Amino acid sequence: MKGGRGRGLAGWAAGIPVVLVALPMAARGRLPDPLATHWGGPDGAPDGAMSFGGSMAFPAAIWAVLVLGVAVFAAARAWAATALLPAGVALAGAQAVIVRANLDREDWRQAELPTAWVAVAVCAAAVLAALAGMLIDRRAPGRARGGGGPADGGGRMDVPAGERLVWLARTSNPWLGLTAGALGAAAAAGAVLGVGGLVAGPAWLVAALALGVADLAVLACSSVRARVTGEGLEVAFGPLGWPVRRWPAAAVESARVEDRRPVQVGGWGYRLSGLGTTVMLRAGECLVVRAGGRDFAVSVDDAARGAALLNSLARCGGGGGGVERP
C-alpha cells in the first residue's frame, strides 16, 4: 500500500492500540479489577470478567492479528481499508462500552451496560467506517499505464479515429493530510471519551461533531483526482473521491496550463480569488478549464496532456480514447 492511503492506514493501525490501552488507563482509579467484559446472565447481568491488564491486552491482540493478516496477504491488502476501518471502530467502541459499564463500580458484578443509544451509535459508526473503507479501496491507484503523444499547454491532441482516450492524474498534499489526521484523532478521542463516560454532558458530542466536520472539510481538500474522458472533465476530492465536480466536454470553452502559487490564490486547498476557483495542493502547473465564462484550476501533474485532450474533445463534442496516466 503506497501513497496517502498507505500512510493513513498505517496511522490507523498504530492508533487503535493506543486507544484500547489509553482509555482504561485514563479511568484506572475509577475501575474495579477485574472488569466485567461479558453480559449474558439473568436480567442482562455480567457473567464474565477479565483482569485490568487483560482487558487492554486482549482487544489489542485481536487488532494485531487482523493487521498482520492484512499486511501478509495480497488479497487482503487490496481491501485493507474496508477491513481495518470498521474493525478499529468496533474494537474502540466496545472498549469504551466496557469502561463506561464498569466506571465507578466497586465490583465487576455491579457493572451495567449503558443505554441502547450507545450500542446504536457504535454500530452506526462501524457501518459508516465500512462504507468509507470500501470507497477508499475502490479508488486506490490501479494498474493504469501512461502514454499518448506530446501536447502543449493550450493545444489539442490528435485522437485516432475509433479510439477512446482517458487522462488521469492525482495530487495530494501531505500537510493537509496530517492536519486532517490530527482533527480526526481529536474528534475520535472526544467521541471515545464521551461514550466511555469520562466526559459528562453534551459538550463532548458538540465538540466531536465540530471537529469531525472540520476534519472532513480538510480531508476533502487534501488530495484530488482529475480525469478526462469522452464525457468531459471530472474532479474528485479527498480519499473518498467525494464530492465530485463535472464539466461535460460540450460545456468546456477552453483548457490550458498555468503556473500558480498559493500566494496568488489566497492559500492552500479550495480557494476563490480573482483568478477564479483554484484547488491548490502544490505550487506549479495547474490544469485550468474555462466553462460558463469562469475559470477552474486544479494543481495536477501532466496538466498539458489533460488540457490538450480536453480541448480536442470539446472541439468534437465528446468521444475519444487511448491514453491513461496514473
Secondary structure, DSSP 8 states (H G I E B T S, - for coil): --HHHHHHHHHHHHHHHHHHHHHHHHTGGGS-SSEEEEE-SGGG-EEEEE-HHHHHHHHHHHHHHHHHHHHH-HHHHHTHHHHHHHHHHHHHHHHHHHHHHHTT-SSGGG-----HHHHHHHHHHHHHHHHHHHHHHHTS--S---------TT------TT----EEEEEE-HHHHHHHHHHHHHHHHHHHHHHTTSS-STHHHHHHHHHHHHHHHHHHTSEEEEEEETTEEEEEETTTT-SEEEEEGGGEEEEEEEEE-HHHHTSSEEEEETTEEEEESSSEEEEEEEETTEEEEE--TTHHHHHHHHHHHHHHTS--------
